């Protein structure tokens, strides 16, 4: 009843033809079948946001989609942010503002912020805090994440 | 934390979808749209459908339109679409305020209004909006299409009159009058968490007095409900503190409160009193009138 299905995912521009069980989440397929392990899995039920990726332009939790639902989609993960050796402004800002400690939540926060800024490059402080309330970080107390994203947003507008 | 195995079906037309669902519904098959409630329940093994009929490939369901004084919302319209007003009147403004209270941005990018209505969580903001605004829900199965009035739709906690072989294809929300003022307020312990109580309301004024009123309470009972006695307490009164407090008292006294380990009946009534008053105050400040 749960025969495996052939699908194609394009992750950070690289095509992956894989065969998955329908119950495999997109997060597991990205990590286990396609080898992009930058995407982290925390809670596996949509609460923590560590697995946030961008699927065809939509910022989503990859543990709350089945891989078969992403057949044909173009997916961006944290590995797709840097251009070669040049880090994305968000990544630079996270370093400069000490916005990570253990780093487990960081890929999710980076993709959450990247997706939100693409949708609205001029978020107010209130809108930014509402967006960042989506994900959990157990180390930083969030203040430095807010500072980092604000700083990157200002730089990206300049 | 991994869902149990299931067979996956991805129809591209509604006819195909209802035919598939008719076959798999008796085997515990289910519809999936946004999946933002269903997939967590599957991950927690609270739900284990044997078949999923994925309606995301059915283009005709991805629509939001105003038709004959109603806002028609198809089964693939995602929450995020309502964050900016989908129509220029009070309904568009109200739904935009409501949408920002639904879970978080990535969940809103995927979850759908009709999916929330089908799931029927007691705290669902869209269920509250549907019942307060007198929505009609359109269900389709292999044997045809039927309409269900929102007031007849909810049966209990996550229970509705939708049949297993029916797909909720659209919801039709009557637009509020152009001069209506609308408000929404919910209380939850954390940003984006399930509301412990919520209120959605609207009213029109004639000669300085409230002429028509809509007032519903969510999160506090097994399903959201319009509170007719509270609406009656508003009509004929000036829109101000006295009437708002009277309506809030009636709503708080009139509910059959849900109770859990952290929320006893008295606390839930207190919350209802507060959210009703704050929603009415928000309506009195509604911009754009």
Interface residues (C-beta under 8 A of the other chain):
Chain A: X1 X2 X3 X5 X21 X22 X23 X25 X28 X43 X44 X45 X46 X47 X49 X52 X58 X59 X60 X61 X63 X64 X65 X66 X68 X69 X112 X115 X116 X130 X131 X133 X134 X135
Chain B: X1 X2 X3 X4 X5 X6 X7 X8 X10 X35 X36 X39 X40 X42 X43 X44 X50 X51 X52 X54 X56 X100 X104 X105 X106 X107 X109 X110 X191 X192
